[in-house]
Amino acid sequence: MTKLYLKLGALGAIVITVMYFITGYLDWISTEKFRMGKPFWVMNQRGKSDDFTVIGSSRAENCTDVTP
């Protein structure tokens, strides 16, 4: 019975280790996509003269009337 527990423990350690690296990679990917998102793009614009900027969800973008 102890051999079974040792095998299950080893398998669990391997699975946890693999999942740890997969989670780190997916977190890195999502962080990179988040940096390239619209709010960060808008906030990084310098030296431009904009009258109106909408930062928010697509609902805020599509339902806001910015015509003069």
N, CA, C and O atoms as a Tripos MOL2 file, in Angstrom:
@<TRIPOS>MOLECULE
protein
  272   271    68     0     0
PROTEIN
NO_CHARGES

@<TRIPOS>ATOM
      1 N           0.8250   -1.1990    0.0000 N.3       1 MET1
      2 CA          0.0000    0.0000    0.0000 C.3       1 MET1
      3 C           0.8660    1.2590    0.0000 C.2       1 MET1
      4 O           0.4870    2.2820   -0.5710 O.2       1 MET1
      5 N           2.0300    1.1770    0.6430 N.am      2 THR2
      6 CA          2.8930    2.3620    0.6770 C.3       2 THR2
      7 C           3.4760    2.6530   -0.7000 C.2       2 THR2
      8 O           3.7390    3.8110   -1.0250 O.2       2 THR2
      9 N           3.6820    1.6120   -1.5170 N.am      3 LYS3
     10 CA          4.1680    1.8390   -2.8780 C.3       3 LYS3
     11 C           3.1410    2.6250   -3.6850 C.2       3 LYS3
     12 O           3.4910    3.4950   -4.4830 O.2       3 LYS3
     13 N           1.8630    2.3020   -3.4650 N.am      4 LEU4
     14 CA          0.7940    3.0240   -4.1560 C.3       4 LEU4
     15 C           0.8040    4.4950   -3.7510 C.2       4 LEU4
     16 O           0.6720    5.3760   -4.6000 O.2       4 LEU4
     17 N           0.9600    4.7560   -2.4660 N.am      5 TYR5
     18 CA          1.0010    6.1390   -1.9880 C.3       5 TYR5
     19 C           2.2170    6.8820   -2.5280 C.2       5 TYR5
     20 O           2.1240    8.0620   -2.8660 O.2       5 TYR5
     21 N           3.3460    6.2060   -2.6120 N.am      6 LEU6
     22 CA          4.5380    6.8330   -3.1720 C.3       6 LEU6
     23 C           4.3450    7.1580   -4.6440 C.2       6 LEU6
     24 O           4.7390    8.2330   -5.0960 O.2       6 LEU6
     25 N           3.7490    6.2490   -5.3920 N.am      7 LYS7
     26 CA          3.5040    6.4990   -6.8120 C.3       7 LYS7
     27 C           2.5040    7.6340   -7.0030 C.2       7 LYS7
     28 O           2.6860    8.4960   -7.8630 O.2       7 LYS7
     29 N           1.4460    7.6250   -6.1950 N.am      8 LEU8
     30 CA          0.4570    8.7030   -6.2870 C.3       8 LEU8
     31 C           1.0680   10.0520   -5.8860 C.2       8 LEU8
     32 O           0.7660   11.0800   -6.4920 O.2       8 LEU8
     33 N           1.9130   10.0400   -4.8810 N.am      9 GLY9
     34 CA          2.5890   11.2740   -4.4640 C.3       9 GLY9
     35 C           3.5240   11.7990   -5.5460 C.2       9 GLY9
     36 O           3.5790   13.0030   -5.7970 O.2       9 GLY9
     37 N           4.2600   10.8890   -6.1870 N.am     10 ALA10
     38 CA          5.1630   11.2960   -7.2660 C.3      10 ALA10
     39 C           4.3710   11.8350   -8.4500 C.2      10 ALA10
     40 O           4.7330   12.8570   -9.0330 O.2      10 ALA10
     41 N           3.2950   11.1500   -8.8010 N.am     11 LEU11
     42 CA          2.4460   11.6150   -9.8950 C.3      11 LEU11
     43 C           1.8470   12.9840   -9.5740 C.2      11 LEU11
     44 O           1.8050   13.8680  -10.4300 O.2      11 LEU11
     45 N           1.3870   13.1500   -8.3420 N.am     12 GLY12
     46 CA          0.8280   14.4390   -7.9340 C.3      12 GLY12
     47 C           1.8620   15.5540   -7.9970 C.2      12 GLY12
     48 O           1.5510   16.6690   -8.4160 O.2      12 GLY12
     49 N           3.0980   15.2560   -7.5780 N.am     13 ALA13
     50 CA          4.1620   16.2630   -7.6280 C.3      13 ALA13
     51 C           4.4880   16.6420   -9.0660 C.2      13 ALA13
     52 O           4.7230   17.8120   -9.3670 O.2      13 ALA13
     53 N           4.5010   15.6510   -9.9520 N.am     14 ILE14
     54 CA          4.7790   15.9360  -11.3600 C.3      14 ILE14
     55 C           3.6650   16.7860  -11.9630 C.2      14 ILE14
     56 O           3.9320   17.7520  -12.6770 O.2      14 ILE14
     57 N           2.4330   16.4280  -11.6760 N.am     15 VAL15
     58 CA          1.2910   17.1840  -12.2170 C.3      15 VAL15
     59 C           1.2930   18.6150  -11.6870 C.2      15 VAL15
     60 O           1.0540   19.5540  -12.4450 O.2      15 VAL15
     61 N           1.5580   18.7880  -10.4050 N.am     16 ILE16
     62 CA          1.5790   20.1280   -9.8220 C.3      16 ILE16
     63 C           2.7000   20.9650  -10.4300 C.2      16 ILE16
     64 O           2.5170   22.1510  -10.7040 O.2      16 ILE16
     65 N           3.8660   20.3400  -10.6400 N.am     17 THR17
     66 CA          4.9880   21.0650  -11.2400 C.3      17 THR17
     67 C           4.6710   21.5000  -12.6640 C.2      17 THR17
     68 O           4.9320   22.6430  -13.0400 O.2      17 THR17
     69 N           4.1110   20.5970  -13.4530 N.am     18 VAL18
     70 CA          3.7580   20.9360  -14.8340 C.3      18 VAL18
     71 C           2.6890   22.0230  -14.8640 C.2      18 VAL18
     72 O           2.7780   22.9640  -15.6540 O.2      18 VAL18
     73 N           1.6900   21.8970  -14.0140 N.am     19 MET19
     74 CA          0.6250   22.9040  -13.9770 C.3      19 MET19
     75 C           1.1580   24.2650  -13.5110 C.2      19 MET19
     76 O           0.6750   25.3050  -13.9570 O.2      19 MET19
     77 N           2.1530   24.2570  -12.6170 N.am     20 TYR20
     78 CA          2.7610   25.5050  -12.1650 C.3      20 TYR20
     79 C           3.3950   26.2600  -13.3410 C.2      20 TYR20
     80 O           3.2110   27.4680  -13.4860 O.2      20 TYR20
     81 N           4.1380   25.5340  -14.1720 N.am     21 PHE21
     82 CA          4.7750   26.1810  -15.3160 C.3      21 PHE21
     83 C           3.7620   26.5870  -16.3820 C.2      21 PHE21
     84 O           3.9150   27.6400  -17.0020 O.2      21 PHE21
     85 N           2.7520   25.7900  -16.6020 N.am     22 ILE22
     86 CA          1.7060   26.1560  -17.5660 C.3      22 ILE22
     87 C           0.9650   27.4030  -17.0980 C.2      22 ILE22
     88 O           0.6830   28.2970  -17.8950 O.2      22 ILE22
     89 N           0.6500   27.4620  -15.8100 N.am     23 THR23
     90 CA         -0.0470   28.6280  -15.2660 C.3      23 THR23
     91 C           0.8130   29.8840  -15.3850 C.2      23 THR23
     92 O           0.3060   30.9530  -15.7250 O.2      23 THR23
     93 N           2.0980   29.7620  -15.1100 N.am     24 GLY24
     94 CA          2.9980   30.9070  -15.2540 C.3      24 GLY24
     95 C           3.0640   31.3930  -16.6880 C.2      24 GLY24
     96 O           3.0590   32.5980  -16.9400 O.2      24 GLY24
     97 N           3.1250   30.4610  -17.6330 N.am     25 TYR25
     98 CA          3.1660   30.8310  -19.0440 C.3      25 TYR25
     99 C           1.8760   31.5200  -19.4740 C.2      25 TYR25
    100 O           1.9160   32.5470  -20.1510 O.2      25 TYR25
    101 N           0.7400   30.9650  -19.0880 N.am     26 LEU26
    102 CA         -0.5390   31.5810  -19.4580 C.3      26 LEU26
    103 C          -0.7070   32.9450  -18.8020 C.2      26 LEU26
    104 O          -1.2780   33.8550  -19.4010 O.2      26 LEU26
    105 N          -0.2170   33.0900  -17.5880 N.am     27 ASP27
    106 CA         -0.2700   34.3880  -16.9200 C.3      27 ASP27
    107 C           0.5930   35.4020  -17.6590 C.2      27 ASP27
    108 O           0.2060   36.5620  -17.8010 O.2      27 ASP27
    109 N           1.7590   34.9740  -18.1300 N.am     28 TRP28
    110 CA          2.6390   35.8580  -18.8930 C.3      28 TRP28
    111 C           1.9850   36.2870  -20.1980 C.2      28 TRP28
    112 O           2.0770   37.4530  -20.5840 O.2      28 TRP28
    113 N           1.3230   35.3500  -20.8860 N.am     29 ILE29
    114 CA          0.6470   35.6790  -22.1390 C.3      29 ILE29
    115 C          -0.4700   36.6920  -21.8930 C.2      29 ILE29
    116 O          -0.6000   37.6690  -22.6300 O.2      29 ILE29
    117 N          -1.2700   36.4590  -20.8600 N.am     30 SER30
    118 CA         -2.3880   37.3700  -20.6110 C.3      30 SER30
    119 C          -1.8940   38.7450  -20.1880 C.2      30 SER30
    120 O          -2.5330   39.7480  -20.5050 O.2      30 SER30
    121 N          -0.7700   38.8160  -19.4790 N.am     31 THR31
    122 CA         -0.2090   40.1030  -19.0980 C.3      31 THR31
    123 C           0.2740   40.8640  -20.3260 C.2      31 THR31
    124 O           0.0810   42.0760  -20.4230 O.2      31 THR31
    125 N           0.8960   40.1660  -21.2560 N.am     32 GLU32
    126 CA          1.3590   40.8200  -22.4740 C.3      32 GLU32
    127 C           0.1800   41.3330  -23.2920 C.2      32 GLU32
    128 O           0.2540   42.4270  -23.8530 O.2      32 GLU32
    129 N          -0.8960   40.5760  -23.3710 N.am     33 LYS33
    130 CA         -2.0750   41.0430  -24.1050 C.3      33 LYS33
    131 C          -2.7140   42.2260  -23.3980 C.2      33 LYS33
    132 O          -3.2240   43.1390  -24.0470 O.2      33 LYS33
    133 N          -2.6900   42.2150  -22.0610 N.am     34 PHE34
    134 CA         -3.3020   43.2990  -21.3050 C.3      34 PHE34
    135 C          -2.5360   44.5980  -21.5160 C.2      34 PHE34
    136 O          -3.1400   45.6680  -21.5790 O.2      34 PHE34
    137 N          -1.2250   44.5160  -21.6250 N.am     35 ARG35
    138 CA         -0.4350   45.7210  -21.8740 C.3      35 ARG35
    139 C          -0.7270   46.3220  -23.2300 C.2      35 ARG35
    140 O          -0.5950   47.5310  -23.4180 O.2      35 ARG35
    141 N          -1.1170   45.5020  -24.1640 N.am     36 MET36
    142 CA         -1.3870   45.9920  -25.5040 C.3      36 MET36
    143 C          -2.8470   46.4160  -25.6640 C.2      36 MET36
    144 O          -3.2700   46.7580  -26.7680 O.2      36 MET36
    145 N          -3.6030   46.4000  -24.6000 N.am     37 GLY37
    146 CA         -5.0130   46.7430  -24.6580 C.3      37 GLY37
    147 C          -5.2410   48.2150  -24.9240 C.2      37 GLY37
    148 O          -4.3260   49.0320  -24.8270 O.2      37 GLY37
    149 N          -6.4600   48.5350  -25.2550 N.am     38 LYS38
    150 CA         -6.8360   49.9010  -25.6160 C.3      38 LYS38
    151 C          -6.5400   50.9340  -24.5240 C.2      38 LYS38
    152 O          -6.0070   51.9990  -24.8400 O.2      38 LYS38
    153 N          -6.8620   50.6640  -23.2550 N.am     39 PRO39
    154 CA         -6.5700   51.7080  -22.2500 C.3      39 PRO39
    155 C          -5.1010   52.0780  -22.1790 C.2      39 PRO39
    156 O          -4.7710   53.2580  -22.0560 O.2      39 PRO39
    157 N          -4.2160   51.1030  -22.2540 N.am     40 PHE40
    158 CA         -2.8050   51.4080  -22.1950 C.3      40 PHE40
    159 C          -2.3460   52.0970  -23.4710 C.2      40 PHE40
    160 O          -1.4730   52.9630  -23.4210 O.2      40 PHE40
    161 N          -2.9030   51.7380  -24.5890 N.am     41 TRP41
    162 CA         -2.5500   52.4010  -25.8420 C.3      41 TRP41
    163 C          -2.9600   53.8610  -25.7950 C.2      41 TRP41
    164 O          -2.1970   54.7370  -26.2020 O.2      41 TRP41
    165 N          -4.1650   54.1270  -25.2990 N.am     42 VAL42
    166 CA         -4.6630   55.5010  -25.2280 C.3      42 VAL42
    167 C          -3.8140   56.3220  -24.2640 C.2      42 VAL42
    168 O          -3.4700   57.4680  -24.5540 O.2      42 VAL42
    169 N          -3.4740   55.7280  -23.1070 N.am     43 MET43
    170 CA         -2.7030   56.4840  -22.1190 C.3      43 MET43
    171 C          -1.2620   56.7200  -22.5510 C.2      43 MET43
    172 O          -0.6110   57.6230  -22.0260 O.2      43 MET43
    173 N          -0.7550   55.9490  -23.4760 N.am     44 ASN44
    174 CA          0.6220   56.1240  -23.9410 C.3      44 ASN44
    175 C           0.7370   57.0820  -25.1180 C.2      44 ASN44
    176 O           1.8460   57.3170  -25.5980 O.2      44 ASN44
    177 N          -0.3540   57.6340  -25.5930 N.am     45 GLN45
    178 CA         -0.3030   58.6010  -26.6830 C.3      45 GLN45
    179 C           0.1590   59.9390  -26.1230 C.2      45 GLN45
    180 O          -0.4230   60.4490  -25.1660 O.2      45 GLN45
    181 N           1.1870   60.4970  -26.7070 N.am     46 ARG46
    182 CA          1.7520   61.7610  -26.2350 C.3      46 ARG46
    183 C           1.8080   62.7590  -27.4000 C.2      46 ARG46
    184 O           2.0330   62.3840  -28.5500 O.2      46 ARG46
    185 N           1.6020   64.0070  -27.0760 N.am     47 GLY47
    186 CA          1.7440   65.0610  -28.0710 C.3      47 GLY47
    187 C           0.6020   65.1300  -29.0650 C.2      47 GLY47
    188 O           0.7630   65.7170  -30.1350 O.2      47 GLY47
    189 N          -0.5440   64.5510  -28.7510 N.am     48 LYS48
    190 CA         -1.6910   64.6060  -29.6490 C.3      48 LYS48
    191 C          -2.7560   65.5020  -29.0400 C.2      48 LYS48
    192 O          -2.8240   65.6740  -27.8230 O.2      48 LYS48
    193 N          -3.5620   66.0540  -29.8830 N.am     49 SER49
    194 CA         -4.6390   66.9170  -29.4270 C.3      49 SER49
    195 C          -5.9660   66.2150  -29.6960 C.2      49 SER49
    196 O          -6.5030   66.2810  -30.8020 O.2      49 SER49
    197 N          -6.4810   65.5480  -28.6810 N.am     50 ASP50
    198 CA         -7.7590   64.8520  -28.8120 C.3      50 ASP50
    199 C          -8.8250   65.6090  -28.0330 C.2      50 ASP50
    200 O          -8.5770   66.1140  -26.9380 O.2      50 ASP50
    201 N         -10.0190   65.6770  -28.6210 N.am     51 ASP51
    202 CA        -11.1240   66.3290  -27.9300 C.3      51 ASP51
    203 C         -11.8040   65.3850  -26.9450 C.2      51 ASP51
    204 O         -12.2960   65.8160  -25.9020 O.2      51 ASP51
    205 N         -11.8320   64.0990  -27.2780 N.am     52 PHE52
    206 CA        -12.6040   63.1660  -26.4730 C.3      52 PHE52
    207 C         -11.9700   61.7860  -26.5600 C.2      52 PHE52
    208 O         -11.5810   61.3420  -27.6400 O.2      52 PHE52
    209 N         -11.8680   61.1180  -25.4360 N.am     53 THR53
    210 CA        -11.3550   59.7490  -25.3980 C.3      53 THR53
    211 C         -12.2540   58.9180  -24.5100 C.2      53 THR53
    212 O         -12.5770   59.3190  -23.3920 O.2      53 THR53
    213 N         -12.6610   57.7580  -25.0050 N.am     54 VAL54
    214 CA        -13.5130   56.8560  -24.2340 C.3      54 VAL54
    215 C         -12.6810   55.6450  -23.8490 C.2      54 VAL54
    216 O         -12.1720   54.9250  -24.7090 O.2      54 VAL54
    217 N         -12.5480   55.4290  -22.5430 N.am     55 ILE55
    218 CA        -11.8640   54.2370  -22.0430 C.3      55 ILE55
    219 C         -12.9040   53.4360  -21.2750 C.2      55 ILE55
    220 O         -13.4980   53.9330  -20.3190 O.2      55 ILE55
    221 N         -13.1140   52.2270  -21.6860 N.am     56 GLY56
    222 CA        -14.0860   51.3830  -21.0100 C.3      56 GLY56
    223 C         -14.4180   50.1820  -21.8650 C.2      56 GLY56
    224 O         -13.6680   49.8090  -22.7670 O.2      56 GLY56
    225 N         -15.5390   49.5940  -21.5690 N.am     57 SER57
    226 CA        -15.9630   48.4120  -22.3060 C.3      57 SER57
    227 C         -16.4710   48.8100  -23.6890 C.2      57 SER57
    228 O         -16.5560   49.9930  -24.0170 O.2      57 SER57
    229 N         -16.8000   47.8200  -24.4800 N.am     58 SER58
    230 CA        -17.3160   48.1170  -25.8160 C.3      58 SER58
    231 C         -18.6550   48.8330  -25.7290 C.2      58 SER58
    232 O         -19.0140   49.5830  -26.6370 O.2      58 SER58
    233 N         -19.3880   48.6160  -24.6620 N.am     59 ARG59
    234 CA        -20.6540   49.3320  -24.4880 C.3      59 ARG59
    235 C         -20.3880   50.8250  -24.3240 C.2      59 ARG59
    236 O         -21.0810   51.6480  -24.9220 O.2      59 ARG59
    237 N         -19.4010   51.1730  -23.5300 N.am     60 ALA60
    238 CA        -19.0670   52.5930  -23.3590 C.3      60 ALA60
    239 C         -18.5880   53.1920  -24.6650 C.2      60 ALA60
    240 O         -18.8920   54.3430  -24.9770 O.2      60 ALA60
    241 N         -17.8450   52.4190  -25.4200 N.am     61 GLU61
    242 CA        -17.3230   52.9260  -26.6900 C.3      61 GLU61
    243 C         -18.4340   53.1040  -27.7270 C.2      61 GLU61
    244 O         -18.4510   54.0980  -28.4540 O.2      61 GLU61
    245 N         -19.3420   52.1640  -27.7970 N.am     62 ASN62
    246 CA        -20.3790   52.1980  -28.8310 C.3      62 ASN62
    247 C         -21.5860   53.0460  -28.4700 C.2      62 ASN62
    248 O         -22.3250   53.4620  -29.3630 O.2      62 ASN62
    249 N         -21.8080   53.3150  -27.1990 N.am     63 CYS63
    250 CA        -22.9880   54.0700  -26.7920 C.3      63 CYS63
    251 C         -22.6970   55.5410  -26.4650 C.2      63 CYS63
    252 O         -23.6020   56.2770  -26.0710 O.2      63 CYS63
    253 N         -21.4650   55.9610  -26.6220 N.am     64 THR64
    254 CA        -21.1210   57.3430  -26.3120 C.3      64 THR64
    255 C         -21.1030   58.1400  -27.6090 C.2      64 THR64
    256 O         -20.4260   57.7760  -28.5700 O.2      64 THR64
    257 N         -21.8580   59.2330  -27.6180 N.am     65 ASP65
    258 CA        -21.9300   60.0960  -28.7980 C.3      65 ASP65
    259 C         -20.8600   61.1700  -28.6620 C.2      65 ASP65
    260 O         -20.9430   62.0280  -27.7830 O.2      65 ASP65
    261 N         -19.8630   61.1220  -29.5280 N.am     66 VAL66
    262 CA        -18.7560   62.0780  -29.4380 C.3      66 VAL66
    263 C         -18.8070   63.1250  -30.5540 C.2      66 VAL66
    264 O         -17.8430   63.8650  -30.7520 O.2      66 VAL66
    265 N         -19.8900   63.1880  -31.2610 N.am     67 THR67
    266 CA        -20.0070   64.1910  -32.3390 C.3      67 THR67
    267 C         -20.2260   65.5580  -31.7070 C.2      67 THR67
    268 O         -20.9280   65.6650  -30.7010 O.2      67 THR67
    269 N         -19.6410   66.5990  -32.2770 N.am     68 PRO68
    270 CA        -19.8070   67.9520  -31.7210 C.3      68 PRO68
    271 C         -21.1890   68.5140  -31.9720 C.2      68 PRO68
    272 O         -21.4810   69.6390  -31.5660 O.2      68 PRO68
@<TRIPOS>BOND
     1     1     2 1
     2     2     3 1
     3     3     4 2
     4     3     5 am
     5     5     6 1
     6     6     7 1
     7     7     8 2
     8     7     9 am
     9     9    10 1
    10    10    11 1
    11    11    12 2
    12    11    13 am
    13    13    14 1
    14    14    15 1
    15    15    16 2
    16    15    17 am
    17    17    18 1
    18    18    19 1
    19    19    20 2
    20    19    21 am
    21    21    22 1
    22    22    23 1
    23    23    24 2
    24    23    25 am
    25    25    26 1
    26    26    27 1
    27    27    28 2
    28    27    29 am
    29    29    30 1
    30    30    31 1
    31    31    32 2
    32    31    33 am
    33    33    34 1
    34    34    35 1
    35    35    36 2
    36    35    37 am
    37    37    38 1
    38    38    39 1
    39    39    40 2
    40    39    41 am
    41    41    42 1
    42    42    43 1
    43    43    44 2
    44    43    45 am
    45    45    46 1
    46    46    47 1
    47    47    48 2
    48    47    49 am
    49    49    50 1
    50    50    51 1
    51    51    52 2
    52    51    53 am
    53    53    54 1
    54    54    55 1
    55    55    56 2
    56    55    57 am
    57    57    58 1
    58    58    59 1
    59    59    60 2
    60    59    61 am
    61    61    62 1
    62    62    63 1
    63    63    64 2
    64    63    65 am
    65    65    66 1
    66    66    67 1
    67    67    68 2
    68    67    69 am
    69    69    70 1
    70    70    71 1
    71    71    72 2
    72    71    73 am
    73    73    74 1
    74    74    75 1
    75    75    76 2
    76    75    77 am
    77    77    78 1
    78    78    79 1
    79    79    80 2
    80    79    81 am
    81    81    82 1
    82    82    83 1
    83    83    84 2
    84    83    85 am
    85    85    86 1
    86    86    87 1
    87    87    88 2
    88    87    89 am
    89    89    90 1
    90    90    91 1
    91    91    92 2
    92    91    93 am
    93    93    94 1
    94    94    95 1
    95    95    96 2
    96    95    97 am
    97    97    98 1
    98    98    99 1
    99    99   100 2
   100    99   101 am
   101   101   102 1
   102   102   103 1
   103   103   104 2
   104   103   105 am
   105   105   106 1
   106   106   107 1
   107   107   108 2
   108   107   109 am
   109   109   110 1
   110   110   111 1
   111   111   112 2
   112   111   113 am
   113   113   114 1
   114   114   115 1
   115   115   116 2
   116   115   117 am
   117   117   118 1
   118   118   119 1
   119   119   120 2
   120   119   121 am
   121   121   122 1
   122   122   123 1
   123   123   124 2
   124   123   125 am
   125   125   126 1
   126   126   127 1
   127   127   128 2
   128   127   129 am
   129   129   130 1
   130   130   131 1
   131   131   132 2
   132   131   133 am
   133   133   134 1
   134   134   135 1
   135   135   136 2
   136   135   137 am
   137   137   138 1
   138   138   139 1
   139   139   140 2
   140   139   141 am
   141   141   142 1
   142   142   143 1
   143   143   144 2
   144   143   145 am
   145   145   146 1
   146   146   147 1
   147   147   148 2
   148   147   149 am
   149   149   150 1
   150   150   151 1
   151   151   152 2
   152   151   153 am
   153   153   154 1
   154   154   155 1
   155   155   156 2
   156   155   157 am
   157   157   158 1
   158   158   159 1
   159   159   160 2
   160   159   161 am
   161   161   162 1
   162   162   163 1
   163   163   164 2
   164   163   165 am
   165   165   166 1
   166   166   167 1
   167   167   168 2
   168   167   169 am
   169   169   170 1
   170   170   171 1
   171   171   172 2
   172   171   173 am
   173   173   174 1
   174   174   175 1
   175   175   176 2
   176   175   177 am
   177   177   178 1
   178   178   179 1
   179   179   180 2
   180   179   181 am
   181   181   182 1
   182   182   183 1
   183   183   184 2
   184   183   185 am
   185   185   186 1
   186   186   187 1
   187   187   188 2
   188   187   189 am
   189   189   190 1
   190   190   191 1
   191   191   192 2
   192   191   193 am
   193   193   194 1
   194   194   195 1
   195   195   196 2
   196   195   197 am
   197   197   198 1
   198   198   199 1
   199   199   200 2
   200   199   201 am
   201   201   202 1
   202   202   203 1
   203   203   204 2
   204   203   205 am
   205   205   206 1
   206   206   207 1
   207   207   208 2
   208   207   209 am
   209   209   210 1
   210   210   211 1
   211   211   212 2
   212   211   213 am
   213   213   214 1
   214   214   215 1
   215   215   216 2
   216   215   217 am
   217   217   218 1
   218   218   219 1
   219   219   220 2
   220   219   221 am
   221   221   222 1
   222   222   223 1
   223   223   224 2
   224   223   225 am
   225   225   226 1
   226   226   227 1
   227   227   228 2
   228   227   229 am
   229   229   230 1
   230   230   231 1
   231   231   232 2
   232   231   233 am
   233   233   234 1
   234   234   235 1
   235   235   236 2
   236   235   237 am
   237   237   238 1
   238   238   239 1
   239   239   240 2
   240   239   241 am
   241   241   242 1
   242   242   243 1
   243   243   244 2
   244   243   245 am
   245   245   246 1
   246   246   247 1
   247   247   248 2
   248   247   249 am
   249   249   250 1
   250   250   251 1
   251   251   252 2
   252   251   253 am
   253   253   254 1
   254   254   255 1
   255   255   256 2
   256   255   257 am
   257   257   258 1
   258   258   259 1
   259   259   260 2
   260   259   261 am
   261   261   262 1
   262   262   263 1
   263   263   264 2
   264   263   265 am
   265   265   266 1
   266   266   267 1
   267   267   268 2
   268   267   269 am
   269   269   270 1
   270   270   271 1
   271   271   272 2
@<TRIPOS>SUBSTRUCTURE
     1 MET1         2 RESIDUE 1 A MET
     2 THR2         6 RESIDUE 1 A THR
     3 LYS3        10 RESIDUE 1 A LYS
     4 LEU4        14 RESIDUE 1 A LEU
     5 TYR5        18 RESIDUE 1 A TYR
     6 LEU6        22 RESIDUE 1 A LEU
     7 LYS7        26 RESIDUE 1 A LYS
     8 LEU8        30 RESIDUE 1 A LEU
     9 GLY9        34 RESIDUE 1 A GLY
    10 ALA10       38 RESIDUE 1 A ALA
    11 LEU11       42 RESIDUE 1 A LEU
    12 GLY12       46 RESIDUE 1 A GLY
    13 ALA13       50 RESIDUE 1 A ALA
    14 ILE14       54 RESIDUE 1 A ILE
    15 VAL15       58 RESIDUE 1 A VAL
    16 ILE16       62 RESIDUE 1 A ILE
    17 THR17       66 RESIDUE 1 A THR
    18 VAL18       70 RESIDUE 1 A VAL
    19 MET19       74 RESIDUE 1 A MET
    20 TYR20       78 RESIDUE 1 A TYR
    21 PHE21       82 RESIDUE 1 A PHE
    22 ILE22       86 RESIDUE 1 A ILE
    23 THR23       90 RESIDUE 1 A THR
    24 GLY24       94 RESIDUE 1 A GLY
    25 TYR25       98 RESIDUE 1 A TYR
    26 LEU26      102 RESIDUE 1 A LEU
    27 ASP27      106 RESIDUE 1 A ASP
    28 TRP28      110 RESIDUE 1 A TRP
    29 ILE29      114 RESIDUE 1 A ILE
    30 SER30      118 RESIDUE 1 A SER
    31 THR31      122 RESIDUE 1 A THR
    32 GLU32      126 RESIDUE 1 A GLU
    33 LYS33      130 RESIDUE 1 A LYS
    34 PHE34      134 RESIDUE 1 A PHE
    35 ARG35      138 RESIDUE 1 A ARG
    36 MET36      142 RESIDUE 1 A MET
    37 GLY37      146 RESIDUE 1 A GLY
    38 LYS38      150 RESIDUE 1 A LYS
    39 PRO39      154 RESIDUE 1 A PRO
    40 PHE40      158 RESIDUE 1 A PHE
    41 TRP41      162 RESIDUE 1 A TRP
    42 VAL42      166 RESIDUE 1 A VAL
    43 MET43      170 RESIDUE 1 A MET
    44 ASN44      174 RESIDUE 1 A ASN
    45 GLN45      178 RESIDUE 1 A GLN
    46 ARG46      182 RESIDUE 1 A ARG
    47 GLY47      186 RESIDUE 1 A GLY
    48 LYS48      190 RESIDUE 1 A LYS
    49 SER49      194 RESIDUE 1 A SER
    50 ASP50      198 RESIDUE 1 A ASP
    51 ASP51      202 RESIDUE 1 A ASP
    52 PHE52      206 RESIDUE 1 A PHE
    53 THR53      210 RESIDUE 1 A THR
    54 VAL54      214 RESIDUE 1 A VAL
    55 ILE55      218 RESIDUE 1 A ILE
    56 GLY56      222 RESIDUE 1 A GLY
    57 SER57      226 RESIDUE 1 A SER
    58 SER58      230 RESIDUE 1 A SER
    59 ARG59      234 RESIDUE 1 A ARG
    60 ALA60      238 RESIDUE 1 A ALA
    61 GLU61      242 RESIDUE 1 A GLU
    62 ASN62      246 RESIDUE 1 A ASN
    63 CYS63      250 RESIDUE 1 A CYS
    64 THR64      254 RESIDUE 1 A THR
    65 ASP65      258 RESIDUE 1 A ASP
    66 VAL66      262 RESIDUE 1 A VAL
    67 THR67      266 RESIDUE 1 A THR
    68 PRO68      270 RESIDUE 1 A PRO
